[in-house]
Amino acid sequence: MTVTFKQGDRLPSLSVTAVEADGSAYDLTGATVVFNMRTADGATIKINRSSATLVSGPAGTLRYDWAASDLDTVGDYVAEFECTISGRKLTIPTNGFIPIRVVDDIA
């Protein structure tokens, strides 16, 4: 499901829960988290390894709080969270990307 934002908005933050193949929450306790976003065609990196928040390690909950320039350009994007746990990387989602659309604002 595509997450849609109006151009220039910064709320709501983007929140996801990392889940195992069986549907249970992935325990991310102790992880450091960054967020990446690029244009859907892969031509332009919009957000490169920007700090994200581990809301709850045991529940696998992650959040990215948008910066002023993150959603300033209309277009289609794909995004992912990158978690590092004990020196090992885990990308969320593990299959595909988070589709994001930025649509124009009236004013």
Backbone as CSV, one residue per row, in Angstrom:
resi,resn,N_x,N_y,N_z,CA_x,CA_y,CA_z,C_x,C_y,C_z
1,MET,0.839,-1.178,0.000,0.000,0.000,0.000,0.892,1.253,0.000
2,THR,0.639,2.161,-0.909,1.403,3.391,-1.025,1.020,4.368,0.075
3,VAL,2.030,4.964,0.707,1.815,5.985,1.720,1.884,7.329,0.996
4,THR,0.828,8.152,1.123,0.750,9.409,0.400,0.865,10.593,1.349
5,PHE,1.648,11.589,0.923,1.834,12.818,1.677,1.610,13.997,0.746
6,LYS,1.180,15.124,1.289,1.120,16.373,0.537,2.502,17.005,0.560
7,GLN,2.864,17.652,-0.515,4.157,18.292,-0.659,4.419,19.239,0.510
8,GLY,5.568,19.082,1.145,5.977,19.946,2.244,5.498,19.521,3.617
9,ASP,4.574,18.556,3.700,4.114,18.097,5.010,5.229,17.337,5.725
10,ARG,5.154,17.317,7.052,6.146,16.587,7.849,5.477,15.636,8.832
11,LEU,4.158,15.590,8.810,3.395,14.679,9.660,2.423,13.910,8.790
12,PRO,2.109,12.677,9.122,2.644,11.939,10.270,4.035,11.377,9.970
13,SER,4.743,11.019,11.041,6.002,10.310,10.879,5.705,8.962,10.229
14,LEU,6.699,8.369,9.611,6.542,7.060,8.995,6.920,5.996,10.013
15,SER,5.972,5.143,10.373,6.202,4.089,11.365,5.952,2.727,10.735
16,VAL,6.829,1.783,11.049,6.669,0.410,10.573,7.014,-0.559,11.686
17,THR,6.531,-1.775,11.547,6.884,-2.856,12.452,7.563,-3.944,11.640
18,ALA,8.757,-4.321,12.063,9.502,-5.384,11.393,8.937,-6.727,11.844
19,VAL,8.559,-7.559,10.885,7.971,-8.858,11.226,8.743,-10.005,10.584
20,GLU,8.792,-11.098,11.305,9.396,-12.337,10.818,8.460,-12.969,9.787
21,ALA,8.917,-13.995,9.101,8.103,-14.700,8.101,6.821,-15.270,8.702
22,ASP,6.868,-15.630,9.992,5.684,-16.199,10.644,4.724,-15.137,11.174
23,GLY,5.057,-13.852,10.953,4.182,-12.762,11.381,4.506,-12.188,12.750
24,SER,5.423,-12.820,13.480,5.790,-12.294,14.791,6.753,-11.117,14.625
25,ALA,6.770,-10.248,15.622,7.642,-9.076,15.576,9.106,-9.507,15.640
26,TYR,9.926,-8.864,14.836,11.362,-9.108,14.847,11.957,-8.319,16.003
27,ASP,12.693,-8.979,16.876,13.290,-8.296,18.029,14.513,-7.508,17.565
28,LEU,14.415,-6.192,17.604,15.489,-5.311,17.161,16.225,-4.651,18.330
29,THR,16.107,-5.228,19.507,16.735,-4.663,20.695,18.224,-4.388,20.444
30,GLY,18.647,-3.163,20.729,20.031,-2.769,20.578,20.417,-2.307,19.187
31,ALA,19.468,-2.275,18.265,19.776,-1.884,16.883,19.949,-0.383,16.744
32,THR,20.802,0.011,15.810,20.837,1.387,15.335,20.097,1.384,14.005
33,VAL,19.405,2.493,13.714,18.506,2.498,12.556,18.721,3.762,11.725
34,VAL,18.781,3.577,10.404,18.805,4.692,9.469,17.698,4.490,8.447
35,PHE,17.366,5.564,7.737,16.284,5.552,6.755,16.826,6.018,5.413
36,ASN,16.397,5.345,4.357,16.816,5.668,2.988,15.582,5.813,2.108
37,MET,15.627,6.769,1.170,14.533,6.940,0.220,15.099,7.443,-1.100
38,ARG,14.604,6.878,-2.197,15.021,7.301,-3.532,13.799,7.427,-4.422
39,THR,13.978,8.047,-5.578,12.880,8.105,-6.543,12.561,6.676,-6.976
40,ALA,11.299,6.439,-7.333,10.867,5.092,-7.689,11.623,4.538,-8.890
41,ASP,12.088,5.424,-9.778,12.849,4.961,-10.944,14.322,4.717,-10.617
42,GLY,14.723,4.992,-9.381,16.089,4.745,-8.944,17.094,5.798,-9.359
43,ALA,16.630,6.871,-9.991,17.551,7.873,-10.533,18.158,8.786,-9.475
44,THR,17.429,9.067,-8.398,17.888,10.059,-7.432,17.691,9.567,-5.997
45,ILE,18.750,9.635,-5.209,18.655,9.356,-3.776,18.143,10.628,-3.111
46,LYS,17.016,10.534,-2.418,16.424,11.692,-1.741,16.888,11.766,-0.279
47,ILE,16.918,10.612,0.394,17.343,10.545,1.793,18.372,9.423,1.893
48,ASN,19.561,9.748,2.392,20.635,8.770,2.440,21.115,8.568,3.873
49,ARG,20.712,7.469,4.452,21.163,7.057,5.782,20.891,8.109,6.858
50,SER,19.689,8.651,6.828,19.284,9.624,7.836,18.859,8.878,9.099
51,SER,19.204,9.413,10.235,18.914,8.766,11.511,17.416,8.532,11.699
52,ALA,17.078,7.324,12.122,15.688,6.953,12.423,15.630,6.492,13.875
53,THR,14.418,6.249,14.361,14.212,5.918,15.768,13.765,4.482,15.940
54,LEU,14.400,3.779,16.866,13.937,2.468,17.301,12.962,2.727,18.440
55,VAL,11.680,2.644,18.136,10.645,2.960,19.122,10.580,1.880,20.186
56,SER,10.545,0.615,19.760,10.526,-0.519,20.682,11.294,-1.674,20.070
57,GLY,12.435,-1.999,20.676,13.238,-3.121,20.189,12.478,-4.439,20.191
58,PRO,11.904,-4.837,21.344,11.198,-6.115,21.392,9.998,-6.190,20.437
59,ALA,9.340,-5.058,20.199,8.172,-5.047,19.310,8.559,-4.814,17.846
60,GLY,9.849,-4.515,17.574,10.302,-4.298,16.205,9.746,-3.047,15.563
61,THR,9.447,-2.026,16.360,8.815,-0.814,15.852,9.852,0.257,15.529
62,LEU,9.760,0.795,14.305,10.687,1.812,13.814,9.924,3.058,13.396
63,ARG,10.598,4.230,13.454,9.935,5.473,13.045,10.952,6.402,12.391
64,TYR,10.469,7.095,11.343,11.264,8.151,10.729,10.471,9.445,10.809
65,ASP,11.111,10.473,11.377,10.510,11.799,11.483,11.035,12.641,10.320
66,TRP,10.132,13.106,9.476,10.496,13.817,8.252,11.215,15.128,8.528
67,ALA,12.272,15.395,7.781,12.970,16.677,7.817,12.300,17.616,6.813
68,ALA,12.617,18.898,6.895,11.946,19.913,6.079,12.033,19.639,4.584
69,SER,13.147,19.137,4.091,13.310,18.943,2.645,12.949,17.538,2.156
70,ASP,12.568,16.650,3.051,12.319,15.253,2.661,11.147,15.082,1.701
71,LEU,10.075,15.839,1.926,8.860,15.672,1.127,8.543,16.942,0.344
72,ASP,9.587,17.631,-0.122,9.390,18.909,-0.819,9.226,18.774,-2.331
73,THR,9.385,17.560,-2.863,9.332,17.355,-4.303,8.262,16.322,-4.655
74,VAL,7.310,16.733,-5.488,6.242,15.835,-5.932,6.849,14.665,-6.695
75,GLY,6.334,13.459,-6.435,6.809,12.289,-7.172,6.567,11.002,-6.418
76,ASP,6.989,9.917,-7.037,6.889,8.583,-6.443,8.265,8.146,-5.969
77,TYR,8.297,7.568,-4.775,9.539,7.175,-4.127,9.414,5.762,-3.564
78,VAL,10.557,5.170,-3.242,10.595,3.923,-2.481,11.554,4.140,-1.321
79,ALA,11.271,3.470,-0.202,12.054,3.705,1.006,12.288,2.405,1.754
80,GLU,13.260,2.471,2.681,13.544,1.324,3.537,14.261,1.797,4.793
81,PHE,14.145,1.005,5.833,14.896,1.209,7.072,16.057,0.217,7.066
82,GLU,17.205,0.668,7.528,18.362,-0.216,7.636,18.754,-0.303,9.105
83,CYS,18.679,-1.498,9.663,18.995,-1.730,11.074,20.340,-2.442,11.170
84,THR,21.152,-2.031,12.131,22.411,-2.714,12.393,22.363,-3.243,13.819
85,ILE,22.513,-4.559,13.928,22.451,-5.234,15.222,23.736,-6.041,15.367
86,SER,24.533,-5.710,16.368,25.806,-6.404,16.610,26.662,-6.489,15.347
87,GLY,26.714,-5.384,14.593,27.540,-5.323,13.405,26.952,-5.976,12.161
88,ARG,25.728,-6.494,12.268,25.088,-7.143,11.123,23.879,-6.326,10.679
89,LYS,23.690,-6.247,9.358,22.639,-5.410,8.773,21.375,-6.210,8.495
90,LEU,20.235,-5.567,8.758,18.915,-6.089,8.403,18.139,-4.946,7.775
91,THR,17.637,-5.136,6.548,16.866,-4.110,5.861,15.383,-4.417,5.983
92,ILE,14.613,-3.392,6.340,13.158,-3.508,6.511,12.486,-2.587,5.506
93,PRO,11.579,-3.035,4.659,11.110,-4.418,4.591,12.155,-5.321,3.943
94,THR,12.069,-6.601,4.247,13.034,-7.551,3.703,12.708,-7.899,2.257
95,ASN,11.490,-7.639,1.831,11.065,-7.931,0.470,10.454,-6.667,-0.137
96,GLY,11.105,-6.107,-1.137,10.581,-4.902,-1.769,10.910,-3.654,-0.981
97,PHE,10.077,-2.638,-1.167,10.298,-1.331,-0.554,8.989,-0.789,-0.002
98,ILE,9.073,0.320,0.719,7.900,1.054,1.173,7.597,2.081,0.090
99,PRO,6.460,1.957,-0.623,6.136,2.929,-1.663,5.579,4.220,-1.050
100,ILE,6.129,5.348,-1.486,5.720,6.655,-0.972,5.403,7.567,-2.147
101,ARG,4.304,8.286,-2.053,3.918,9.248,-3.090,3.784,10.619,-2.446
102,VAL,4.366,11.619,-3.083,4.227,13.004,-2.654,3.411,13.711,-3.729
103,VAL,2.255,14.252,-3.328,1.362,14.945,-4.273,1.408,16.442,-3.991
104,ASP,1.047,17.224,-5.014,1.132,18.682,-4.849,0.111,19.191,-3.841
105,ASP,0.431,20.340,-3.294,-0.391,21.011,-2.298,-0.977,22.260,-2.957
106,ILE,-2.169,22.658,-2.571,-2.815,23.820,-3.180,-2.033,25.093,-2.904
107,ALA,-1.574,25.239,-1.674,-0.835,26.472,-1.319,0.348,26.160,-0.463
